[in-house]
Amino acid sequence: MAAVLAGCEGDAVSEFFKNNNLMNSDDTFGFAKDKKENDDSDKADEENTEGFEQSNDTITAADIEANAGFNQETSDAGDFEGDSSNSGESDSENDNSGNAATENSDSVAFNADGSDSGNSGLGASDAEGDDSSHSGTFDPDKVNKAIDDLISEIERETGRTGRRRDVEENDGGQGDDSTTYFSDTFQQAQKEALGLSIVDIEGLKRSQQGKYAFEHLTDEGKTLYVEIMRIIEKRAEDIVVSTLDEEVLDVVCQFVLADHPEFFYMDGYTYTRYTVAGVLKKISFTGNYIYGPEEIAARQQKIDAYVNTCLAGAPLYDDDYAKVKYVYDYLISNTEYDAEAPDNQNICSVFLYGKSVCQGYAKATQYLLNKIGVPTTMVTGKVNGVGHAWNLVYADGEYTYVDTTWGDSSYQKYESGGAESQKLPLINYTYLCCTTQDISRTHTIAETLPMPDCTSMRNNYYVREGEYFTENDMNALGSLFSRRYADGSNNVTIKCSTRAVYDEFIKRLITDQEVFGYIEGSNNTVSYTTFDEQYILIIWLY
């Protein structure tokens, strides 16, 4: 349901959450009105270089062709993960929804080999081009019918039809038997043994305070949240939960997974409906646990070792920006983008193998930042129609976006087919602490979880590093060149606030060759790289 909801306008999604006691009355999907339509789809398909298509060029002091290489449009293709089991990588969990019930409590699991093969039908933004569920006035009947039709289509395409079966109480009065799932006594005893008594639930709610997705739920939604969380923690099976709505179950499950990257051992879930005389009485939840207890313990030990090594050098007493940058740099320096990496939908790919795709990068970033006290959640969405994942970070009292995947040059090389001609920084900082406006140039945020409007540039990398220009200040530019020579950098990066400032720098430095006034030594040739969409110019020093 979380993915299907994206077919509605943001206000309609908010209405659904509120009507089902899932979202607080003052919460809205703040990005919906300002969300930029992805107009780059005609520039590149999934085979093209993803991320930034930069223009590389060289100028000489003696000869230059005016405007050479500057008018190339940026192509921001999506996160093409290359995982054969996922057509939309970051939709893998969204597609493990309660769209079908298990025939019995342990025979069906929505796993990567089955349920994800149809992710293209459930992508968080796939319905953007379909206006059938949009109108000036929200029509719930029309939306519900569209949802039902989409679910039926997905079930046909993915082979899920026939997996759902309502378990009906027989004529033997099973409800009086304390050993049956139709007995309230049995269910209550089972939940209490798991640590889900009324008192336990209130304590679990307190323990989750401050987690981003959790805080966007009403009290009823929070109860269901901690029930699902506890079931996953204990790797329990067939535990009755406090909702009778499969769609609500799916939404809240996605909220749990958004807050908890440590659940690396679950890649989906199943549920069972228990009915009496055709009336639904209970729904039970079972996680699809992909490892046994011994394997989970062994993997957790390796994860802990990685985390301890990584965080041993973290600037724990500095501001949050320094912590975020440290984790960003560490992960990029120790991880290779590899679509074939094992466990690439969870943190094991990064922490155990040093290889991953966007969802692994995002969950690893979240895991590490949460460890050092920087609240972080995972964000899903699309870039040019392909699933992608990144992070929302609460740094120094302000929300900002971080996309570690797009910071890794190995990712750019993968997307370009390994072309050696590309000249890129080893670490790209364009998406280290950026605003909603900047992230929306290339990313479309899914409407699964409400996101804030991130407007502050205070912790933006380019601002913090003195590389951000709101005007064509040539004296400040000269100081930047001097600093980069002094610290041994191989480039000077200029990030501009507007297109006008960017174009003026291009004209003066490249077309008019003023760049040679800042170059030290006897170089009479300068290489440069442009990112037109992001207003970034890189001058290479060596």
Disulfide bonds with the S-S distance in Angstrom:
none
